[in-house]
Amino acid sequence: MIRGQSLIINLPGQPKAIAETLEGLKAADGTQKVNGIFAAVPYCIDLIGGPYLETNDAVCKGFRPKTAVRTRG
């Protein structure tokens, strides 16, 4: 939800569900099966007029459509 220039993320009530929502789901071998909501937050902030944020892929690989990716230069 967006209110003004704030991004509001509603989370479930249980700690395990919160972790799964934010971080995503991992397979038994530790590989990422489903990205969590954190992956989309930098792009959402960009859409509401905030700064362009980059993520550390080792921590959380951010999601952006190809048309929204900026190259470093």
C-alpha positions in Angstrom: 0.0 0.0 0.0 1.2 3.5 -0.7 0.3 6.4 1.5 1.8 9.7 0.4 5.4 8.8 -0.3 5.4 5.9 2.2 5.4 2.2 1.2 3.4 0.2 3.8 4.0 -3.5 3.9 1.4 -5.5 5.9 2.8 -8.7 7.4 1.2 -11.8 8.9 1.1 -12.3 12.7 3.2 -15.4 13.2 7.0 -15.0 13.3 7.6 -18.0 10.9 5.1 -16.5 8.4 6.7 -13.1 8.6 10.2 -14.6 7.9 8.8 -16.5 4.9 7.0 -13.4 3.6 10.1 -11.2 3.8 12.8 -13.7 2.9 11.0 -16.1 0.7 11.0 -19.9 0.7 14.1 -22.0 0.5 14.5 -25.7 -0.6 16.0 -28.2 1.8 19.5 -27.7 0.2 19.3 -23.9 1.0 18.6 -22.7 -2.5 16.0 -20.0 -3.0 12.7 -21.4 -4.3 10.5 -18.3 -4.1 11.7 -14.8 -3.6 10.4 -12.9 -0.6 8.8 -9.5 -0.6 12.2 -7.8 0.2 13.3 -8.5 -3.4 10.7 -6.1 -4.7 11.0 -3.3 -2.1 13.8 -1.3 -3.9 11.8 -1.2 -7.1 8.6 -0.2 -5.2 10.6 2.7 -3.6 11.8 3.7 -7.1 8.2 3.7 -8.4 6.9 6.1 -5.6 9.7 8.6 -6.4 12.3 7.4 -3.9 16.0 6.8 -4.7 17.3 4.1 -6.9 18.4 1.3 -4.5 20.7 -1.6 -5.3 20.9 -4.8 -3.3 23.7 -7.1 -2.4 22.8 -10.2 -4.3 24.5 -12.4 -1.6 21.9 -11.1 0.9 18.8 -10.5 -1.3 18.7 -10.4 -5.1 16.5 -7.5 -5.9 13.7 -7.7 -8.5 13.3 -5.1 -11.3 11.8 -5.4 -14.8 14.5 -5.3 -17.4 13.3 -1.9 -18.5 13.8 -0.4 -15.0 17.4 -1.6 -14.5 20.1 1.1 -14.5 23.7 0.4 -15.4 26.5 1.8 -13.4 28.5 4.4 -15.2 
